[in-house]
Amino acid sequence: MITIFGQTYSFDDPKVIAALVGAALLLALFTLLFLTLRSAARASRLSEPLLHHMGTLGQRVQALSDGQHQLAGGLTHVSEASAAAQAKLLQLMEARLADVSRGMTETLHGTATRTARSLGELQQRLETIDKAQANIEKLSGNVLSLQDILSNKQTRGAFGEIQLNDIVTKALPSDAYSFQATLSNGRRADCLIHLPNPPGPIVIDSKFPLEAYEALRRAGNNAELIEAQRMMRIAVRNHIKAIAERYLIEGETADGALMFLPSEAVYAELHANFPELVREGFAAKVWIVSPTTCMATLNTMRAILKDARMREQAGAIRKELALLHTDVERLGDRVQNLDRHFGQAAKDIEEIKISADKAGKRARRLDNFDFEEIAAPEAPRVVPLVKG
């Protein structure tokens, strides 16, 4: 039993039990609420820094988000700018590559053209070199053949004669010389020039003291040089003596002859180091000539032959001049006759002109005459009769 505010209640009363249970529940509820509020207050006290921190963190997260958005926008802009720059760079690189490619193509083409031209020129030069090599080989063979020819005395003499023949045939007319002409003493001259008297026919004989000259070239010491000079003097003096004895015939040939040396080197050697031999040749009336001086001498002989032939033809020229004078006089007479005929013809023409003028005047006078027409007689007039 329990008394509340003057009223007694029994514990076994359902209403009391329900009230107790409700009170207990209400108490439990209040307790739980109290505990919850206390916990909430405690949690509130504890969460204030956390909430402050969470707020700051949220702001930072928001700022980070905003920065991320800005970064995304910047990255997009950078990406777009990078793409545009890459496209522009790509275009520039393509243009540069095209220029470089074009330049390299032109350079390669020019290089190829120059290379081809150089190769062509090189080929031509190689061909020229090959031809020159062939000519050198041929010349070497000819030199060896010439050495073989000159080593033999007879072939060396033939070589000089051939060279002399070539010079003479080029310098003189064909009837002005004879090769291998036989003289009255039985000697045969290499060439006989038919010059008029004076000086008369002159002989040209070919000589070639090659052994003595080669000895001079090969001399290695003073003794060899002296011996070679002695050989040269002996050889040239023997040639001068032989020509003077064989080819200077009084009344048949000129009082001098020519010794032809087919080598300019030997000729120069004689004039440079052996002037006494040249003087001995002059004294013996034997003049030493080389191919060059022989050509000059023959040209002088050609002028002499031309002058002599002009003198030989002087009589015929005078005769022809006399005939020409007669023809000129006859032509003058005929011109006078023709002039006389022309004078008569001019006189006749003048008289004809006078007659023509007179005839013209008469014709004009006749043309001025006035011829009047004569009228026909008038017929009689017939008057008709009128009946009354």
Disulfide bonds with the S-S distance in Angstrom:
none
